[in-house]
Amino acid sequence: MRKLILSFGETLWDVFPSGPVLGGAPLNLAYRLNSLGDRAIIVTRLGRDEYGARALDQIAALGMESIHVQANDVRPTGTVQVTLDDKGNPDFQIVPGVAYDFIEVTGELLELATTADCFCFGTLAQRSPASRHSLLRLLEAATRSLKFLDLNLRKDCFFRETISASLKAADVVKMNLQEAHYLAELFEVSLSSLPDFCADFHRSRDFVKCGRVENAQAQTGRRNDPNCDAFCFHTSPIYEARFARGQLLKKVSPHRTA
């Protein structure tokens, strides 16, 4: 049975010296989940400009629903300016005050949130009060949804309060090693190894419920990939997140603590 997933947040163009590439973690996730057989809907906002029109064309070409891709007459479509140093190392400048900073809640979107099997969100779109408020309203409405947080910390685009509130709302959290180090320092948790960090984080934070530690497969589609430094931990004992074989959600017995 197909699952209904809402993926909230940024759709943007990474503007490389060689040209722009459409992206944004929520859009990428929605696309991948659709390709695996579920119904994933991107909830985002684009400007009424050339980049916005091109993004809509690509979303349609990818076979994705655009019913909740909003349009903004004033703010431009999101962009990230990417520059490379002499060694080819990239530097990313995420342009502020763009369309996805002003995502709005509609009655139809609230109703859809009440029926979603999974609600996916991150921190980048929460840098602005408008989109952050909209996200909180949708999370409150999504009472039956598994809440999946892709932490996705970006320079100058997050706050401690945003991180704490997002972790409280989440059932499953995905982060990479750099983000784990940041959380360890922020919340004064040791980081001797990734599994130990997750277990310590469960025990030390009052907003995290007892769960199970598990390697992530969100970026690679494979378990225990040594080339992938992303991982997930669970804050809910009743669901397991799966990104392989077309199945997002699977009810499982109460988790063993890894």
DANOR-V79681 format. One record per backbone hydrogen bond with DSSP energy under -0.5 kcal/mol. CO is the residue of the C=O (numbers start at 0). NH is the residue of the N-H. Records with the same first field share a line. If there is no record, write none. Layout:
# DANOR-V79681
CO = NH  NH
This chain:
# DANOR-V79681
2 = 4  38
3 = 116  117
4 = 40
5 = 7  119
6 = 42
9 = 26
10 = 77
11 = 13  22
12 = 14  79
13 = 15  20
14 = 81
15 = 18
18 = 15
20 = 13
22 = 11
23 = 27
24 = 28
25 = 29
26 = 30
27 = 31
28 = 32
29 = 33
30 = 34
31 = 35
32 = 37
33 = 36
37 = 39
38 = 4
40 = 6
41 = 43
42 = 8
43 = 69
45 = 71
46 = 48
48 = 52
49 = 53
50 = 54
51 = 55
52 = 56
53 = 57
54 = 58
55 = 59
56 = 60
57 = 61
58 = 63
59 = 62
64 = 41
65 = 68
67 = 43  69
69 = 45
71 = 47
75 = 98
77 = 12
78 = 94
79 = 14  81
80 = 82  92
82 = 90
84 = 87
88 = 84
90 = 82
91 = 93
92 = 80  94
97 = 100
98 = 101
99 = 102
100 = 130
105 = 109
106 = 110
107 = 111
108 = 112
109 = 113
110 = 114
111 = 114  115
112 = 115
116 = 145
117 = 5
118 = 147
119 = 7
120 = 149
122 = 125
123 = 126
124 = 127
127 = 131
128 = 132
129 = 133
130 = 134
131 = 135
132 = 136
133 = 137
134 = 138
135 = 139
136 = 140
137 = 141
140 = 142
141 = 144
145 = 118  147
146 = 148  170  171
147 = 120  149
148 = 150  173
150 = 122
153 = 156
158 = 162
159 = 163
160 = 164
161 = 165
162 = 166
163 = 167
164 = 168
165 = 169
170 = 234  235
171 = 148
172 = 232
173 = 150
174 = 230
175 = 179
176 = 180
177 = 181
178 = 182
179 = 183
180 = 184
181 = 185
182 = 186
183 = 188
192 = 196
193 = 197
194 = 198
195 = 199
196 = 200
197 = 201
198 = 202
199 = 203
200 = 204
203 = 205
204 = 207
206 = 208
211 = 233
213 = 231
216 = 220
221 = 224
223 = 225
224 = 227
226 = 228
229 = 215
230 = 174
231 = 213
232 = 172
237 = 251
239 = 249
243 = 246
245 = 247
247 = 241
249 = 239
255 = 257
